[in-house]
Amino acid sequence: MKLGLSLSRCVKDIVMGEINPDDVMVIVARTSFDFTKSENHDALWLHYSYTSSDPWYTLDMNTTKDTIMQLYMDGKIFQPRLYGAHPTRIRISRHWMELIGVWNDEHDTPAVKEAWEHYQNMLALCK
Protein backbone atom coordinates (compact mmCIF):
# COMPACT_ATOMS: atom_id res chain seq x y z
CA MET A 1 0.00 0.00 0.00
CA LYS A 2 1.15 3.50 -0.79
CA LEU A 3 0.69 6.87 0.87
CA GLY A 4 0.91 9.80 -1.53
CA LEU A 5 2.15 13.24 -0.50
CA SER A 6 1.38 15.28 -3.62
CA LEU A 7 -1.91 15.20 -5.52
CA SER A 8 -0.41 16.48 -8.76
CA ARG A 9 2.63 14.19 -8.85
CA CYS A 10 0.76 11.12 -7.56
CA VAL A 11 -2.05 11.53 -10.09
CA LYS A 12 0.55 11.89 -12.84
CA ASP A 13 2.18 8.59 -11.78
CA ILE A 14 -1.19 6.84 -11.82
CA VAL A 15 -2.22 8.23 -15.21
CA MET A 16 1.20 7.31 -16.66
CA GLY A 17 0.71 3.73 -15.41
CA GLU A 18 3.66 3.85 -13.01
CA ILE A 19 1.43 3.28 -9.96
CA ASN A 20 -1.64 1.05 -9.77
CA PRO A 21 -4.52 2.97 -8.13
CA ASP A 22 -5.45 -0.22 -6.25
CA ASP A 23 -2.10 0.06 -4.46
CA VAL A 24 -2.92 3.55 -3.15
CA MET A 25 -4.21 3.80 0.40
CA VAL A 26 -4.53 7.59 0.41
CA ILE A 27 -3.09 10.74 -1.13
CA VAL A 28 -2.71 13.63 1.31
CA ALA A 29 -3.27 16.77 -0.76
CA ARG A 30 -2.64 20.42 0.03
CA THR A 31 -5.70 21.27 -2.09
CA SER A 32 -9.13 22.31 -0.84
CA PHE A 33 -11.34 21.44 -3.79
CA ASP A 34 -14.92 20.23 -3.83
CA PHE A 35 -14.48 17.44 -6.37
CA THR A 36 -18.24 17.16 -6.91
CA LYS A 37 -18.24 20.45 -8.87
CA SER A 38 -17.01 20.26 -12.46
CA GLU A 39 -15.69 23.84 -12.45
CA ASN A 40 -13.26 22.81 -9.72
CA HIS A 41 -11.94 20.04 -11.98
CA ASP A 42 -11.29 22.63 -14.66
CA ALA A 43 -9.50 24.94 -12.23
CA LEU A 44 -7.37 22.07 -10.92
CA TRP A 45 -6.54 20.98 -14.47
CA LEU A 46 -5.47 24.49 -15.47
CA HIS A 47 -3.37 24.89 -12.33
CA TYR A 48 -1.31 21.75 -12.99
CA SER A 49 -1.17 21.75 -16.81
CA TYR A 50 -0.66 25.39 -17.76
CA THR A 51 3.03 25.33 -18.72
CA SER A 52 5.43 22.67 -19.94
CA SER A 53 7.00 22.51 -16.46
CA ASP A 54 3.67 21.57 -14.83
CA PRO A 55 3.17 17.88 -13.96
CA TRP A 56 0.03 17.33 -16.05
CA TYR A 57 1.15 19.27 -19.13
CA THR A 58 1.56 16.13 -21.29
CA LEU A 59 -1.37 14.17 -19.82
CA ASP A 60 -4.79 13.65 -21.38
CA MET A 61 -7.27 15.95 -19.63
CA ASN A 62 -10.21 13.51 -19.53
CA THR A 63 -8.10 10.60 -18.32
CA THR A 64 -6.60 12.78 -15.60
CA LYS A 65 -9.99 14.09 -14.48
CA ASP A 66 -11.43 10.54 -14.49
CA THR A 67 -8.50 9.32 -12.39
CA ILE A 68 -8.98 12.11 -9.85
CA MET A 69 -12.70 11.45 -9.63
CA GLN A 70 -12.16 7.72 -9.12
CA LEU A 71 -9.62 8.39 -6.37
CA TYR A 72 -12.06 10.82 -4.77
CA MET A 73 -15.01 8.40 -4.98
CA ASP A 74 -12.84 5.66 -3.48
CA GLY A 75 -12.04 7.94 -0.54
CA LYS A 76 -8.36 8.06 -1.46
CA ILE A 77 -7.90 11.84 -1.48
CA PHE A 78 -7.54 13.49 1.92
CA GLN A 79 -7.49 17.28 2.03
CA PRO A 80 -6.54 18.55 5.52
CA ARG A 81 -7.41 22.15 4.51
CA LEU A 82 -11.08 21.18 4.38
CA TYR A 83 -10.81 20.52 8.13
CA GLY A 84 -9.04 23.72 9.10
CA ALA A 85 -5.45 22.49 8.86
CA HIS A 86 -2.88 24.40 6.83
CA PRO A 87 -0.20 21.90 5.84
CA THR A 88 3.09 23.40 4.82
CA ARG A 89 4.76 22.54 1.56
CA ILE A 90 7.34 19.84 2.04
CA ARG A 91 10.27 19.79 -0.35
CA ILE A 92 11.07 16.11 -0.69
CA SER A 93 12.34 14.12 -3.61
CA ARG A 94 9.82 11.33 -3.10
CA HIS A 95 6.09 11.79 -3.08
CA TRP A 96 5.16 8.17 -2.33
CA MET A 97 5.65 6.36 0.98
CA GLU A 98 5.43 2.59 1.10
CA LEU A 99 3.24 1.27 3.91
CA ILE A 100 4.50 -2.13 4.93
CA GLY A 101 1.66 -4.62 5.12
CA VAL A 102 3.37 -7.75 6.38
CA TRP A 103 3.94 -8.62 10.03
CA ASN A 104 7.33 -10.00 10.94
CA ASP A 105 7.64 -11.86 14.29
CA GLU A 106 11.12 -10.48 14.91
CA HIS A 107 9.45 -7.14 15.70
CA ASP A 108 7.67 -8.31 18.82
CA THR A 109 8.07 -5.43 21.23
CA PRO A 110 4.79 -4.29 22.82
CA ALA A 111 4.96 -0.85 21.16
CA VAL A 112 5.49 -2.32 17.71
CA LYS A 113 2.69 -4.85 18.22
CA GLU A 114 0.33 -2.07 19.27
CA ALA A 115 1.32 0.10 16.29
CA TRP A 116 0.79 -2.89 13.99
CA GLU A 117 -2.69 -3.47 15.41
CA HIS A 118 -3.59 0.20 14.88
CA TYR A 119 -2.27 0.01 11.32
CA GLN A 120 -4.34 -3.11 10.62
CA ASN A 121 -7.46 -1.38 11.98
CA MET A 122 -6.84 1.68 9.82
CA LEU A 123 -6.25 -0.50 6.76
CA ALA A 124 -9.53 -2.35 7.37
CA LEU A 125 -11.40 0.95 7.59
CA CYS A 126 -10.03 2.05 4.22
CA LYS A 127 -11.23 -1.02 2.32
C-alpha positions, 0 to 999 in steps of 0.5 A: 500500500502507498501513501501519496504526498502530492496530488499532482505528482501522484495523479501523474504517476497513476495516469502514466501507469507507473502506480496502480490505483489499487495500491494507493491507500490515500493521497494527502493533498494540500488542495481544498477542492470540492471534487463534486463540482465540475468547475473545480476540476477545470481549475485544478486541471489548469493549475497543474497543466498550464506550462510545460513545467507543470506535472500534467502538461503532457497528460490527457485531460479527460483521463486525468480528471477521471482518475482524480474522480475515481480516487475521490469516490474511493475515498483516497484523497484526503485534504486537511485544509477542508478541516481547518489544517494548513499543511506546509509545503514539504520539499522532498524528492519522493512523493510516495511512501510505502506502507509495509503490510506484512507482520514479521515476528522479529518485531515483537516489542509491545509498542510495535505490536500495538502500532501494527494493530492500529495500522491493521485497523486503519487498513480495514477501515479504508477497504 
